[in-house]
């Protein structure tokens, strides 16, 4: 991978797509240029003078769950922290306090057993 900046001449077009979202399209005018394509999440800044700055964001690292339950999971992150995550639909929010207590208690028991094996 070449980390040196590449200067290209071309035309930048700012506009809107059919859903009203802002777009920026760059058309390269230098023939014979080959660059490595990419798709990713980026930070984009368009300045008042028309300059455009794009910075690709790092990929999100997902933690593999140590164990799962109906609405929750426990995982250990690369940062050496443990995460308890619970997800419920809005329709089930009335049951959330009881479900949280039940699944947190079960997760604590599983985590205690997991840690005592180490």
N, C-alpha and C positions, 0 to 999 in steps of 0.2 A: 504494500500500500504506500503510495506516494503522499507524504505529509506536506509537501511544498504547495504554496498557493498557486492556483492556475488562473490566469487572466484571460477572459473571453470577451469578445465584442459581440453585441447583440442588441435586441430590442426588448424592453420590459413593458408589459401591458397590465395595467391595473383595471379591475372591473368587478362585476358581480355575476354570480351564476343564477340559474333560474329559481333557486330557493332564497335568493337575497344575500347569500354569503359572499364576503369579499374574496377576490381571487387576485393572484399575481402570476403572470405567465411570462417566462423568459424564452426568447427565441434566439438561439446561437447563430451568429453569422460567420463564424470561423470554420471553414470546411476542413474535414479530416481530423477533427478533434475527437478523441475517445476518452470518456470518463467513466468511472465506476458508478453505476446506478444505485440508488438506495431509496427505501421507503421507511419512514420513521416519524416519531413525534419530535417536533421542533419548536423552538422559541423563534418567533418571527417579529422583527421590528421594522416598520416602515416609517421613515423620518419625514419631516415636513418638506425637505428638499428633494424627496423622491428616492433617496437611497434606501435599499432594502438589505437587512442583515438577518441571516438565518443561522441558527445554532442548533445542531442536532442534540437532543437530550439523551442521557444514558438509558439503556434498557432497564426496565423494571425487573428486579430479581424477585421471583416468587418463592416463598418458603414452602417446603413440602410438609404437609400436616403430619404430626406424630400419630394422632388419632382423630377420628371424626365422630360426631354424633348427629342426631337428626337436624339440629339447627346451629351447631357450633363445631369448632375445631380448635386444637392446640398445636402450635408449631414453634420451632426454635429458629430464629433468624440468623443471618450471617453476622449480625451485630452481637450475637450471643445473648439475646434477650428472648424470653418466652412470650408468646402471643396467644391470648384466648379471644377468638372472634365469634360473634353470634350474629346470625342474619335471620330475620323473620319478615314475612310479608306484612303490609300495613293492615290487612284484614285480620291477622292473628295478633295484633298488638295488645289486645285485652288479656291474652294468655301469656304475654311476655314475662311478667314478673315471676310467675310460678315456673315457667319453662326455664328461665335464667337460673333460678335457685336450684332446680333439679339438675340441669346439665352442668352447671358450675360445680356442684357437689360431686357429680360423677366424674367430671374432668379432674378435679382435685384428687380423687381416689386413684384414677388411672395414672396421673402424674406422680403421685407418691410411690406407686408400685414401679413405675418406669425409673424413677430416680434411685430407688433402693436397689435396682438391678445393676446399676453402674458401679 
